[in-house]
């Protein structure tokens, strides 16, 4: 929810956002999870995709709830076709 709130407050996004994933960063590097709780010491990496499946927002959220960074990237046509998310609205 913190990641979604940040996107709506800092971008022009008005579409529905869906969570593509929320991971503790060691899992992204292929290592075993060092933590399995959002109350740990590592930030969480959150990927949100808008309802049109055209934009992805990737955010780092600290355990304290602070947004440490946010980038917006376009979702490619083939990527959107094979998304694990439900079909676009």
Secondary structure, 3 states (H helix, E strand, C coil): CHHHHHHHHHCCCCCCEEEEEEEEHHHHCCCCCCCCCCCCCCCEEEEEEECCCCEEEEEEECCCCCEEEEEEEECCHHHHHCCCCCCCC
